[in-house]
Amino acid sequence: MSTKQAEIFETTFEIPQKVKVSLNKHMLLIEGPLGKVYKNFKKIPVELSVSDGKVSIKAINSRKKYYAIANTALSLIRNLCDGVINGYTIKMKIVYAHFPITVKTKDKQVLVENFQGERAPRVAKIHGATKVASKGDDITVTGPVLNDVTQTAAEIEAVTKVKNKDHRVFLDGVYQYHKTKGIEK
């Protein structure tokens, strides 16, 4: 083993032209055509700096683990910049055999009513600035933050999971069938 200090990983990300990025301590603010997005990097062990249209990400140690964390932070920032320019869309399909399922949005919740004939609606949370639109048997989940859009879609799918029955026979539920970059109508 060498006593020589290994190089600490550092990378830069070029900010797209339509996007403004500012850093206040650990809080990164990204503004674009689709709105503002905040990301807190307090619990992510990287050193961030914003200057001259670039975001610089530096690992705090030379170990492989911190190299991976710095690349994850880079990926998060890249996805946030893409999101405020284009946004993200997930399309979901309502599937039922006997009881017609209805999906409604109320405040920051998605209500799945009449799932397998249940009287009480099943409730999923809408994360962040995500929008959920229901039209017929299709649900469209859109928003500028990839994590919020995918988490909202996952919760809608999870809330309609069939329990205490054979899931090969009882196929009712809401299933994701299309995921794309860009906001679709």
C-alpha positions as a Markdown table, in Angstrom:
| # | Residue | x | y | z |
|---|---|---|---|---|
| 1 | Met | 0.0 | 0.0 | 0.0 |
| 2 | Ser | 1.3 | 3.4 | -1.0 |
| 3 | Thr | 1.6 | 6.3 | 1.4 |
| 4 | Lys | 1.0 | 8.6 | -1.6 |
| 5 | Gln | -2.3 | 10.5 | -1.3 |
| 6 | Ala | -4.7 | 9.5 | -4.1 |
| 7 | Glu | -6.4 | 12.1 | -6.2 |
| 8 | Ile | -9.8 | 13.3 | -5.0 |
| 9 | Phe | -12.4 | 13.0 | -7.7 |
| 10 | Glu | -13.8 | 16.3 | -9.1 |
| 11 | Thr | -16.1 | 16.8 | -12.1 |
| 12 | Thr | -18.0 | 19.7 | -13.6 |
| 13 | Phe | -21.4 | 20.0 | -15.3 |
| 14 | Glu | -22.1 | 22.6 | -17.9 |
| 15 | Ile | -25.4 | 24.3 | -17.1 |
| 16 | Pro | -27.8 | 24.5 | -20.1 |
| 17 | Gln | -28.6 | 28.0 | -21.5 |
| 18 | Lys | -32.2 | 28.1 | -20.5 |
| 19 | Val | -31.4 | 27.2 | -16.8 |
| 20 | Lys | -30.3 | 29.3 | -13.9 |
| 21 | Val | -28.5 | 27.6 | -11.0 |
| 22 | Ser | -27.7 | 29.1 | -7.6 |
| 23 | Leu | -26.3 | 27.6 | -4.5 |
| 24 | Asn | -27.1 | 28.8 | -0.9 |
| 25 | Lys | -25.0 | 26.7 | 1.6 |
| 26 | His | -26.4 | 23.2 | 0.8 |
| 27 | Met | -29.5 | 24.2 | -1.0 |
| 28 | Leu | -29.3 | 24.1 | -4.9 |
| 29 | Leu | -32.0 | 26.2 | -6.7 |
| 30 | Ile | -32.6 | 25.4 | -10.4 |
| 31 | Glu | -34.8 | 27.7 | -12.4 |
| 32 | Gly | -36.0 | 26.9 | -15.9 |
| 33 | Pro | -39.0 | 27.3 | -18.3 |
| 34 | Leu | -41.1 | 24.8 | -16.3 |
| 35 | Gly | -40.5 | 26.4 | -12.9 |
| 36 | Lys | -38.2 | 26.3 | -9.9 |
| 37 | Val | -36.8 | 23.2 | -8.3 |
| 38 | Tyr | -34.9 | 22.9 | -5.0 |
| 39 | Lys | -32.6 | 20.1 | -4.0 |
| 40 | Asn | -31.0 | 19.9 | -0.5 |
| 41 | Phe | -27.4 | 18.4 | -0.6 |
| 42 | Lys | -26.9 | 18.7 | 3.2 |
| 43 | Lys | -26.9 | 14.9 | 3.7 |
| 44 | Ile | -25.0 | 14.1 | 0.5 |
| 45 | Pro | -21.3 | 14.2 | 1.2 |
| 46 | Val | -20.0 | 16.3 | -1.7 |
| 47 | Glu | -18.7 | 19.8 | -2.1 |
| 48 | Leu | -20.6 | 21.9 | -4.6 |
| 49 | Ser | -19.8 | 25.2 | -6.2 |
| 50 | Val | -21.5 | 27.2 | -9.0 |
| 51 | Ser | -19.5 | 29.6 | -11.2 |
| 52 | Asp | -19.2 | 30.7 | -14.8 |
| 53 | Gly | -22.1 | 28.6 | -16.0 |
| 54 | Lys | -20.8 | 25.4 | -14.4 |
| 55 | Val | -21.5 | 23.3 | -11.4 |
| 56 | Ser | -18.4 | 21.8 | -9.8 |
| 57 | Ile | -18.8 | 18.6 | -7.8 |
| 58 | Lys | -16.0 | 17.4 | -5.6 |
| 59 | Ala | -15.8 | 14.2 | -3.6 |
| 60 | Ile | -14.8 | 14.6 | 0.1 |
| 61 | Asn | -12.6 | 11.6 | 0.1 |
| 62 | Ser | -10.6 | 9.5 | -2.4 |
| 63 | Arg | -12.4 | 6.2 | -1.6 |
| 64 | Lys | -14.5 | 4.4 | -4.3 |
| 65 | Lys | -17.6 | 5.0 | -2.2 |
| 66 | Tyr | -17.3 | 8.8 | -2.4 |
| 67 | Tyr | -16.5 | 8.6 | -6.1 |
| 68 | Ala | -19.8 | 6.9 | -6.6 |
| 69 | Ile | -21.6 | 9.4 | -4.4 |
| 70 | Ala | -20.2 | 12.3 | -6.4 |
| 71 | Asn | -21.4 | 10.7 | -9.6 |
| 72 | Thr | -24.8 | 10.2 | -8.1 |
| 73 | Ala | -24.9 | 13.9 | -7.2 |
| 74 | Leu | -23.9 | 14.7 | -10.8 |
| 75 | Ser | -26.8 | 12.6 | -12.1 |
| 76 | Leu | -29.3 | 14.3 | -9.7 |
| 77 | Ile | -28.2 | 17.7 | -11.0 |
| 78 | Arg | -28.3 | 16.6 | -14.6 |
| 79 | Asn | -31.9 | 15.2 | -14.1 |
| 80 | Leu | -33.1 | 18.4 | -12.4 |
| 81 | Cys | -31.7 | 20.6 | -15.2 |
| 82 | Asp | -33.4 | 18.3 | -17.8 |
| 83 | Gly | -36.6 | 18.4 | -15.8 |
| 84 | Val | -37.0 | 22.2 | -15.7 |
| 85 | Ile | -36.4 | 22.3 | -19.5 |
| 86 | Asn | -38.4 | 19.3 | -20.7 |
| 87 | Gly | -40.1 | 17.6 | -17.8 |
| 88 | Tyr | -41.0 | 13.9 | -17.4 |
| 89 | Thr | -44.2 | 11.9 | -18.2 |
| 90 | Ile | -45.4 | 8.5 | -17.0 |
| 91 | Lys | -48.6 | 7.0 | -18.5 |
| 92 | Met | -50.5 | 4.5 | -16.6 |
| 93 | Lys | -53.5 | 2.2 | -17.5 |
| 94 | Ile | -56.4 | 1.3 | -15.2 |
| 95 | Val | -57.2 | -2.4 | -15.5 |
| 96 | Tyr | -60.3 | -4.1 | -14.1 |
| 97 | Ala | -62.4 | -7.2 | -14.8 |
| 98 | His | -65.6 | -6.6 | -12.8 |
| 99 | Phe | -65.7 | -3.5 | -10.6 |
| 100 | Pro | -65.0 | -0.3 | -12.6 |
| 101 | Ile | -62.2 | 1.6 | -11.0 |
| 102 | Thr | -62.3 | 5.4 | -10.9 |
| 103 | Val | -59.3 | 7.6 | -10.2 |
| 104 | Lys | -59.7 | 11.2 | -8.9 |
| 105 | Thr | -57.3 | 13.8 | -7.6 |
| 106 | Lys | -58.0 | 15.8 | -4.5 |
| 107 | Asp | -55.5 | 18.3 | -3.1 |
| 108 | Lys | -52.2 | 16.4 | -3.0 |
| 109 | Gln | -53.8 | 13.0 | -3.1 |
| 110 | Val | -54.9 | 10.5 | -5.7 |
| 111 | Leu | -58.1 | 8.6 | -4.7 |
| 112 | Val | -58.6 | 5.1 | -6.3 |
| 113 | Glu | -62.3 | 4.4 | -5.8 |
| 114 | Asn | -64.2 | 1.2 | -6.1 |
| 115 | Phe | -61.1 | -1.0 | -6.3 |
| 116 | Gln | -62.4 | -4.6 | -6.2 |
| 117 | Gly | -65.7 | -3.2 | -4.9 |
| 118 | Glu | -64.2 | -1.6 | -1.8 |
| 119 | Arg | -66.3 | 1.2 | -0.3 |
| 120 | Ala | -63.4 | 3.3 | 1.0 |
| 121 | Pro | -61.1 | 4.8 | -1.6 |
| 122 | Arg | -57.4 | 3.9 | -1.6 |
| 123 | Val | -55.1 | 6.9 | -1.2 |
| 124 | Ala | -51.7 | 7.7 | -2.8 |
| 125 | Lys | -49.7 | 10.8 | -2.2 |
| 126 | Ile | -48.7 | 13.3 | -4.9 |
| 127 | His | -45.0 | 14.3 | -4.4 |
| 128 | Gly | -43.7 | 17.8 | -5.2 |
| 129 | Ala | -45.0 | 19.8 | -8.2 |
| 130 | Thr | -46.2 | 16.6 | -9.9 |
| 131 | Lys | -49.5 | 16.8 | -11.8 |
| 132 | Val | -51.8 | 13.7 | -12.1 |
| 133 | Ala | -54.5 | 13.8 | -14.8 |
| 134 | Ser | -57.1 | 11.0 | -15.3 |
| 135 | Lys | -59.0 | 10.6 | -18.5 |
| 136 | Gly | -61.0 | 7.4 | -19.0 |
| 137 | Asp | -58.8 | 4.4 | -18.4 |
| 138 | Asp | -55.6 | 6.4 | -18.7 |
| 139 | Ile | -53.7 | 8.3 | -16.0 |
| 140 | Thr | -50.9 | 10.7 | -16.9 |
| 141 | Val | -48.3 | 11.7 | -14.3 |
| 142 | Thr | -46.2 | 14.7 | -15.3 |
| 143 | Gly | -43.7 | 17.0 | -13.6 |
| 144 | Pro | -40.3 | 18.7 | -13.6 |
| 145 | Val | -38.6 | 16.4 | -11.0 |
| 146 | Leu | -37.9 | 12.8 | -12.1 |
| 147 | Asn | -37.8 | 11.5 | -8.5 |
| 148 | Asp | -41.2 | 13.0 | -7.6 |
| 149 | Val | -42.9 | 11.8 | -10.8 |
| 150 | Thr | -41.6 | 8.2 | -10.5 |
| 151 | Gln | -42.4 | 8.1 | -6.8 |
| 152 | Thr | -46.0 | 9.3 | -7.4 |
| 153 | Ala | -46.5 | 6.7 | -10.1 |
| 154 | Ala | -45.0 | 4.0 | -7.9 |
| 155 | Glu | -47.4 | 4.9 | -5.0 |
| 156 | Ile | -50.4 | 4.8 | -7.3 |
| 157 | Glu | -49.3 | 1.4 | -8.6 |
| 158 | Ala | -48.5 | 0.1 | -5.1 |
| 159 | Val | -51.8 | 1.3 | -3.6 |
| 160 | Thr | -53.7 | -1.0 | -6.0 |
| 161 | Lys | -51.7 | -4.1 | -5.2 |
| 162 | Val | -54.0 | -7.1 | -4.8 |
| 163 | Lys | -53.6 | -8.7 | -1.3 |
| 164 | Asn | -54.9 | -12.0 | 0.0 |
| 165 | Lys | -55.8 | -13.3 | -3.5 |
| 166 | Asp | -54.0 | -15.0 | -6.3 |
| 167 | His | -52.3 | -12.1 | -8.3 |
| 168 | Arg | -52.2 | -14.3 | -11.4 |
| 169 | Val | -56.0 | -14.4 | -11.5 |
| 170 | Phe | -57.0 | -11.0 | -10.0 |
| 171 | Leu | -55.2 | -8.6 | -12.3 |
| 172 | Asp | -57.1 | -5.5 | -11.3 |
| 173 | Gly | -54.9 | -2.4 | -10.7 |
| 174 | Val | -53.2 | 0.6 | -12.2 |
| 175 | Tyr | -50.1 | -0.3 | -14.2 |
| 176 | Gln | -47.3 | 1.9 | -15.7 |
| 177 | Tyr | -46.9 | 1.3 | -19.5 |
| 178 | His | -45.0 | 4.3 | -20.8 |
| 179 | Lys | -42.3 | 6.5 | -19.4 |
| 180 | Thr | -40.7 | 9.4 | -21.4 |
| 181 | Lys | -38.7 | 12.6 | -21.1 |
| 182 | Gly | -40.9 | 15.6 | -22.0 |
| 183 | Ile | -44.4 | 16.6 | -20.9 |
| 184 | Glu | -47.0 | 14.9 | -23.0 |
| 185 | Lys | -50.7 | 15.7 | -23.0 |
